[in-house]
Amino acid sequence: MNILLTFDVEEFDLPREHLIYISEDEMYLHSYKGLLKVLDLLERYKIRATFFVTLNFAKRYPQLIRDISEEHEIGCHGYSHVDNYKILGISKIIEAKKGLEKIIGKKVYGFRAPRGNSPGLENLNKTGFIYDSSLHPVFIPGRYNNFFESRRIFKQQNIIEMPWAVSTLLRLPLFGFAFRNFGGLTYAKLLTKMHNLNFAVEGFHPWEFVEIEQDVPFYTKRNSGDKALRFLEEYIKWSLGRGYKFKSCYDYLKNENIIA
């Protein structure tokens, strides 16, 4: 099993989504603090991951993003986390890709749309990305309606799609929100063993690893902060103990000869 840890590095706009005011400085600082905790954890276990970064966040902390790119993969999370690319199309995505590449001095190969609002693989084919990881093949009311989409890697319009990990049959998700709300480490272990594929793309947000103090719905902040960080560390240790490998998305595609 190859575990592909991914982190969506973005402005912490969750409170605004629930009509709660939070300043721009607070949005960036919250994610920044969580990102430092994540990087420290990955360094201790010598784990390589993929960080999908908005250009706005990279502009705010360019040196940090450059430093991350020395050890991990940087992917594109769009220009701003509020962007809906189903409506906006690809022009701002192309601008974000170029902006990230200028900051880190490297090619950016992967894309993940904020909140899964992808413009579609037929449009991403025009952006220069090699792969997309926006598809979450699960049904979550009000968010995703992809229950019957593929769990496996597939190629369409010259773009490789790397779906988020979900279980067989019931399509139970393997990502930070589910781990924090549906049984923690026990749930994570069970779903990982049941995943039944050679890879598992698992998504987290750095802001999850900082205590959320705003009056957002309980389920969005449950077990956030240090609890979430301890869980992730225990999950990493358990996975390494079972011989699972941690890789970036691009490294996995290369190692499996899915791309040349």
TISETOR-982850 format. One record per atom (N, C-alpha, C): x, y, z negated; residue in three letters. Coordinates in steps of 0.001 Angstrom, whole numbers, plus 500000, padded with zeros to 6 digits. Each point is the difference from the previous one (the first is absolute). Layout:
N
XYZALA;...
//
This chain:
260
500838498806500000MET;499162501194500000MET;500879501252500000MET;499665500930500849ASN;500667501296500059ASN;499030501072499512ASN;500378500696498955ILE;499155501051499450ILE;500510501337500506ILE;499128500723500669LEU;500348501283500580LEU;499345501089499157LEU;500737500471498994LEU;499483501074499163LEU;499997501294500798LEU;498861500681500000THR;499890501282500687THR;499440501033499039THR;500457501233500139PHE;499576501090499128PHE;499593501189500869PHE;498782500467499816ASP;499508501156500741ASP;500381501260499230ASP;500995500701500506VAL;500556501171499325VAL;499299501235500549VAL;499154500584499185GLU;499068501015500477GLU;499699501020498903GLU;499332501047500385GLU;499476500938499027GLU;498921499290499172GLU;500030500192498685PHE;499021499363499110PHE;498692500790500078PHE;499230499713501069ASP;498764500745500219ASP;498769499241499513ASP;500211498918499247LEU;498878499218499478LEU;499003500859499223LEU;500451500877499083PRO;499011500831499301PRO;499169500861500948PRO;500643500573501010ARG;499253500829500950ARG;498958499193500757ARG;500311498732500238GLU;499030499117500664GLU;498727499888499170GLU;500149500152498681HIS;498848499943499092HIS;499592501386499513HIS;500351501024500786LEU;499601501390499765LEU;500507500543498669LEU;501198499547499610ILE;500657500488498790ILE;501219500805500426ILE;500106501221499505TYR;501089500872500439TYR;501338499505499461TYR;500998500013500871ILE;501386499737499622ILE;500861500840500940ILE;500984500692499462SER;500829500877500827SER;500914499175500901SER;500502500658501039GLU;500932499309500898GLU;501254499565499257GLU;500510500860499127ASP;501194499636499239ASP;499760498744499171ASP;498829499898499375GLU;499671498810499205GLU;499904498765500883GLU;499417500154501184MET;499840498853500900MET;501360499411500374MET;500933500871500352TYR;501314499514500408TYR;500792499465498806TYR;499953500713498884LEU;500792499608498845LEU;499549498651499447LEU;498706499742499996HIS;499480498733499492HIS;500579498827500807HIS;499934500112501326SER;500540498929500845SER;501515499915499893SER;500657501143499886TYR;501455500033499869TYR;500455499231498759TYR;499348500243498872LYS;500366499311498758LYS;499815498486500144LYS;498897499592500607GLY;499769498577500198GLY;500994499384500947GLY;500384500745501019LEU;500961499493500979LEU;501349499725499354LEU;500435500881499115LEU;501275499775499308LEU;499953498723499165LEU;498871499726499360LYS;499862498772499214LYS;500072498768500895LYS;499334500062501138VAL;500015498877500948VAL;501410499736500505VAL;500704501050500369LEU;501354499848500532LEU;500936499390498961LEU;499852500413498762ASP;500823499432498931ASP;499728498510499836ASP;498736499619500062LEU;499635498587499858LEU;500564499169501152LEU;499845500476501212LEU;500507499256501161LEU;501517499882499971LEU;500660501042499531GLU;501460499971499910GLU;500456498944499000GLU;499305499886498888ARG;500399499019498979ARG;499906498578500520ARG;499065499742500897TYR;499831498643500517TYR;500533499853501429TYR;500642501047500488LYS;500624499967501332LYS;498992499579501066LYS;498856500657499981ILE;498911499679500924ILE;499860501112501032ILE;499842499599501236ARG;499789500942501111ARG;498513500063500311ARG;499479501193500231ALA;498570500186500239ALA;499791500994501128ALA;498737500233500339THR;499638500984501017THR;499214501127499345THR;500386501230500296PHE;499331501183499466PHE;499381500771501165PHE;498666500007500050PHE;499282500768501014PHE;499780501409499439PHE;500646500977500604VAL;500101501345499433VAL;499268501009500877VAL;499214500886499384THR;499427501106500759THR;501098501032500267THR;499885500686501120LEU;500995501021500311LEU;499959501125498971LEU;498822500342499510ASN;499903501042498977ASN;500828499649498766ASN;499927498738499576PHE;500770499583498824PHE;501490500033500322PHE;500374499552501182ALA;501417499982500384ALA;500564501410500082ALA;499193500956500451LYS;500445501388500056LYS;500223500560498597LYS;499197499541499049ARG;500125500481498622ARG;501254499426499325ARG;500336498724500325TYR;501145499330499365TYR;500890499345501063TYR;500580500787500893PRO;500752499403501117PRO;501210499181499564PRO;500750500471498999GLN;501191499256499592GLN;499624498658499388GLN;498924499974499218LEU;499546498742499411LEU;499619499002501085LEU;499290500449501018ILE;499593499098501085ILE;501219499519500777ILE;500985500882500201ARG;501244499554500643ARG;500689498934499159ARG;500046500210498695ASP;500634499018499118ASP;499265498655500053ASP;498689500044500012ILE;499212498757500078ILE;500309499266501292ILE;500154500742501081SER;500232499368501308SER;501326499260500070SER;500914500279499065GLU;501279499292499977GLU;499842498565499496GLU;498980499734499211GLU;499800498669499405GLU;498724499304500469GLU;499046500771500474HIS;498677499462500320HIS;499559500483501381HIS;498880499472500450GLU;499424500447501263GLU;499053501172499752GLU;500093501027500841ILE;499051501102499983ILE;499040499828501166ILE;498713499943499684GLY;498959499989501014GLY;499225501305499946GLY;499131500210500958CYS;499226501239500104CYS;498597499795499436CYS;499593500913499118HIS;498651499980499424HIS;499191501202500477HIS;500396500505501171GLY;499313501148500564GLY;500608501314499547GLY;499361501069500396TYR;500482501336499654TYR;499576500381498584TYR;498721499863499737SER;499429500323498688SER;499042498894499614SER;499882499726498700HIS;499140498893499579HIS;498520500283500203HIS;499628501225500205VAL;498582500308500231VAL;499607499750501458VAL;500978499769500872ASP;499710499847501425ASP;499202498732500282ASP;498998500125500842ASN;499232498856500477ASN;500307499842501490ASN;500849499032500329TYR;500471499876501373TYR;498997499328500923TYR;498920499464499449LYS;498907499566500865LYS;499374501210500680LYS;500075501156499323ILE;499429501241500532ILE;501065500848500680ILE;501168500107499379LEU;501038500910500482LEU;500779499465501189LEU;500049498672500160GLY;500798499438501077GLY;501471499902499628GLY;500882500018501016ILE;501403499628499759ILE;500986501163499983ILE;499587501199500346SER;500971501090500139SER;500730500281498691SER;499277500031498882LYS;500651500259498714LYS;500815498792499535LYS;499617498801500429ILE;500791498809499681ILE;501360500086500683ILE;499999500369501269ILE;501261500146500739ILE;500872501071499352ILE;499385501110499594GLU;500740501066499336GLU;500592499512498680GLU;499207499207499254ALA;500482499462498719ALA;501154499037500207ALA;499906499145501008LYS;501075499049500303LYS;501291500737500318LYS;499926500991500860LYS;501188500775500368LYS;500576500731498787LYS;499115500538499154GLY;500458500717498816GLY;500719499099499021GLY;499476498807499782LEU;500649499041499106LEU;501352499571500555LEU;500049499730501300GLU;501258499570500628GLU;501062501097499902GLU;499582501238500094LYS;500952501107499868LYS;500550500071498574LYS;499135499751499019ILE;500421500069498595ILE;500970498878499656ILE;499694498766500421ILE;500828498862499580ILE;501100499664501007ILE;499928500571501203GLY;501014499721501005GLY;499953498587500537GLY;498825499381499977LYS;499824498625500471LYS;498652499878500705LYS;499862498936500776LYS;498722499690500618LYS;498994499538498940LYS;498751500365500196VAL;498904499522499163VAL;499177499038500856VAL;499907498748499547TYR;499387498958500825TYR;498549499689499646TYR;499595500283498748GLY;498690499571499545GLY;499088501139499603GLY;498698499764500120PHE;498982500995499667PHE;498936499365499114PHE;499507500790499053ARG;498811499620499225ARG;499116501231499861ARG;498773499881500419ALA;499080501135499963ALA;499512500253498577ALA;499908501258499584PRO;499387500299498697PRO;498590499435499929PRO;499731499294498903ARG;498681499393499752ARG;499544499090501139ARG;500947499490500766GLY;499674499054501068GLY;499324500613501205GLY;499975501337500092ASN;499308500663501111ASN;500907500093501225ASN;500254498853500597SER;500898499921501153SER;499308500483501268SER;500751500624500912PRO;499416500384501292PRO;499814498823500939PRO;500457498801499587GLY;499868498807500831GLY;501310499642500678GLY;500239498702500169LEU;501260499547500578LEU;500187500485501427LEU;498899500169500728GLU;500127500467501381GLU;500556501422500052GLU;499765500795498954ASN;500552501351499937ASN;501393500013499373ASN;500211499170498981LEU;501322499924499383LEU;501049499519500995LEU;499560499299501031ASN;500908499529501042ASN;500740501162500675ASN;499451501202499871LYS;500577501184500650LYS;500934500778499077LYS;500229499507498801THR;500731500773498995THR;501457499581499829THR;500374498836500512GLY;501371499525499841GLY;500230499109498796GLY;498955499703499235PHE;500152499062498890PHE;500090498573500529PHE;500676499145499236ILE;500073498584500319ILE;498853499243499328ILE;499672500400498767TYR;498947499279499283TYR;499116500957499215TYR;498813499499499681ASP;499022500710499181ASP;499625499107498827ASP;499768500604498842SER;499544499229498839SER;498841500725499322SER;499013500367500820SER;498828500720499502SER;498815499078499733SER;500017498811500592LEU;498848499109499908LEU;499958499279498667LEU;498920500205499266HIS;499750499263498761HIS;498790499102500256HIS;500241498701500286PRO;498915499116500443PRO;499113499525498847PRO;499245500935499454VAL;499204499747498812VAL;498760500881500068VAL;498987499670499209PHE;498828500875499873PHE;500017500643498629PHE;500168501324499969ILE;499902500775498764ILE;498984501098500267ILE;498842499965499338PRO;498931500964500296PRO;500499501441499970PRO;499662500732501049GLY;500371501403500082GLY;501418500245500458GLY;500779498948500231ARG;501407500184500377ARG;500367499162501223ARG;499898498666499894TYR;500405499126501109TYR;498875499035500349TYR;499829499800501293ASN;499028499015500466ASN;500674499143501071ASN;501022499255499556ASN;500838499223500927ASN;500030498521499632ASN;498906499501499448PHE;500000498650499444PHE;500382498938501020PHE;499619500187501244PHE;500233498966501009PHE;501220500270500880PHE;500793501019499633GLU;501212500275500755GLU;501093498988499639GLU;501009499903500840SER;501058499001499815SER;500848500290498771SER;500401498936499297ARG;500953500085498897ARG;501431499849500507ARG;500156499553501213ARG;501317499683500545ARG;500554501171500815ARG;501300500006500190ILE;500634500977500864ILE;499562499749501444ILE;499638501063500687PHE;499638499861501416PHE;500487501221500757PHE;500024499887501308LYS;500477501090500852LYS;498904500416500958LYS;499837501309500123GLN;498987500545500894GLN;500504501340500533GLN;499886500201501301GLN;500449501259500588GLN;501472500300499657GLN;500809498949499924ASN;501437500112499698ASN;500294500476498582ASN;499011499996499133ILE;500186500332498589ILE;499759498744499175ILE;500906499710499077ILE;499838498852499100ILE;499192500454498792ILE;498938499285499696GLU;499201500307498805GLU;500414499067498867GLU;500324500597498839MET;500358499246498800MET;498920500255498945MET;498978499141499924PRO;498895500247499070PRO;500428499903498534PRO;499308500733499160TRP;500164499860498556TRP;499589498580499595TRP;500572499525498923ALA;499750498630499556ALA;498633499869499328ALA;499251498988500419VAL;498758499597499333VAL;499964498474499988VAL;499223499455499098SER;499907498547499886SER;499165499424501136SER;500078498688500178THR;499124499325500939THR;498568500011499456THR;499055499728500856LEU;498581499858499667LEU;499395501260499389LEU;500222500266498732LEU;499343501121499336LEU;500630501344500318LEU;501187499975500605ARG;500704501235500367ARG;500235500907498786ARG;500480499414498912LEU;500341500788498821LEU;501333500709500241LEU;500093501289499689PRO;501191500773500375PRO;501149499862499020PRO;501213500127500549LEU;501231500006499202LEU;500627501382500100LEU;499496500942499232PHE;500596501325499976PHE;499802500620498626PHE;500674501139499793GLY;500079500568498664GLY;498667500188499312GLY;499022500557500702PHE;498692500239499402PHE;499376498705499493PHE;500059498941500811ALA;499413498718499597ALA;500754499399498826ALA;501330500059500039PHE;500787499452498898PHE;499668500706498692PHE;499809501323500057ARG;499746500766498776ARG;498598499771499450ARG;499066499587500859ASN;498608499885499578ASN;499471498574499880ASN;500661499042500648PHE;499429498656500100PHE;500827498920499321PHE;500629500313498892GLY;500664498936499256GLY;501503500081499962GLY;500572501076500544GLY;501422500225499857GLY;500862498884500554GLY;500976499563499214LEU;500991499040500462LEU;499371498653500336LEU;499003499573499234THR;499334498727500279THR;499358500012501376THR;499293501082500301TYR;499369500156501313TYR;501067500026501098TYR;501065500767499778ALA;501047500140501010ALA;500669498665500303ALA;500323499238498964LYS;500629498697500203LYS;499085499075500795LYS;498739499926499595LEU;499047499104500651LEU;499818500364501468LEU;499796501285500273LEU;499759500425501382LEU;501240499822500871LEU;501174500216499419THR;501238499821500774THR;500161498532500390THR;499743499101499064LYS;500119498562500301LYS;498944499545501001LYS;498844500666499984MET;498902499623500895MET;500097500675501372MET;500952500891500169HIS;500041500819501215HIS;500189499154501254HIS;500834498966499913ASN;500110498990501052ASN;500524500541501331ASN;500840501042499932LEU;500717500480501169LEU;501460500198499613LEU;500856500173500992ASN;501430500152499744ASN;500366501395499499ASN;499070500930500095PHE;500273501375499585PHE;498783500570499273PHE;500256500984499144ALA;498911500689499311ALA;500365501474499888ALA;499270500843500723VAL;500186501452499906VAL;499176500500498816VAL;500677500492498979GLU;499320500425498779GLU;500225501494499787GLU;498920500746499841GLY;500087501448499963GLY;499792500601498621GLY;500831500990499684PHE;499908500746498746PHE;500168501488500303PHE;499717500827499001HIS;500222501437500091HIS;500858500423498814HIS;501035500794500220PRO;500808500461498862PRO;499180500671498902PRO;498924500693500373TRP;499199500667498969TRP;499329499020499040TRP;499890498732500383GLU;499410499011499096GLU;500860499770498764GLU;501288500322500097PHE;500944499684498925PHE;500234501182499054PHE;499138501002500111VAL;499967501127499071VAL;498590500068499426VAL;499892500219498707GLU;498685500047499358GLU;499119501043500667GLU;498807499591500416ILE;499060500909500652ILE;499103500618498925ILE;500099501295499841GLU;499290500679498917GLU;498708500662500463GLU;499851500207501297GLN;498796500671500491GLN;498766499113499805GLN;498843500632499985ASP;498745499294499746ASP;499465499363501283ASP;500808499128500580VAL;499584499257501190VAL;499306498720499546VAL;499282499314500895PRO;499339498756499602PRO;500967499025499323PRO;499494499294499006PHE;500822499128499168PHE;500784498987500819PHE;499357499432501011TYR;500655498940500760TYR;501191500511500808TYR;500059501302500279THR;501129500527500768THR;501243500210499141THR;499836500115498687LYS;501151500253499133LYS;500243498889498977LYS;499196498958500040ARG;500140498906499034ARG;501384499358500111ARG;500653499821498865ASN;501324499360499923ASN;501049500706500861ASN;499877501313500147SER;501026500756500718SER;501151500318499047SER;501012500685500509GLY;501132500400499168GLY;500933498847499676GLY;500473499958498761ASP;500982498992499599ASP;499440498581500069ASP;498701499840499798LYS;499398498664500130LYS;500174499473501417LYS;499745500856500978ALA;500159499591501398ALA;501455499677500304ALA;500910500783499452LEU;501418499755500249LEU;500453498683499382LEU;499544499720498786ARG;500356498718499355ARG;499432498824500787ARG;498785500178500494PHE;499414498936500810PHE;500848499739501236PHE;500371501062500706LEU;500779499818501224LEU;501320499315499698LEU;500640500362498909GLU;501263499358499641GLU;499798498517499711GLU;498963499661499258GLU;499731498589499697GLU;499666499219501263GLU;499291500652500918TYR;499665499347501262TYR;501251499753500831TYR;500911500955500019ILE;501265499837500715ILE;500802498846499406ILE;500119499964498683LYS;500756498930499347LYS;499374498637500277LYS;498687499923499928TRP;499304498728500284TRP;500249499573501445TRP;499899500939500930SER;500189499690501420SER;501425499531500277SER;500983500684499419LEU;501389499585500192LEU;500241498617499404LEU;499351499728498886GLY;500134498690499368GLY;499447498869500853GLY;499060500317500858ARG;499429498992500911ARG;500754499934501323ARG;501032500809500125GLY;500783499974501226GLY;499451500849501120GLY;499018500856499712TYR;499466500880501025TYR;501039501058500371TYR;499966500440501234LYS;500925501016500500LYS;499274501335500131LYS;500689501066499643PHE;499464501348500170PHE;500710500659501178PHE;499218500519500950LYS;500561500628501192LYS;499183501232500366LYS;500611500869500793SER;499236501089500598SER;499191499444501172SER;499024500749500445CYS;499178499549501123CYS;500853499808501255CYS;500853500973500284TYR;500830499916501203TYR;500970498831499908TYR;500614499793498842ASP;500926498875499832ASP;499296498674500244ASP;498780499883499503TYR;499259498747500204TYR;499758499755501486TYR;499567501022500712LEU;499749499842501435LEU;501267499613500749LEU;501130500571499595LYS;501279499651500627LYS;500414498577499667LYS;499927499640498726ASN;500451498681499558ASN;499161498876500589ASN;498729500286500233GLU;499117498975500561GLU;499986500023501534GLU;500853500836500579ASN;500097500130501458ASN;498683500421500652ASN;499204500748499246ILE;498762500545500562ILE;500323501216500864ILE;501091500690499626ILE;500546501043500860ILE;501464499660500279ILE;500510500505501108ALA;501384499679500390ALA;500993500744499116ALA;
//
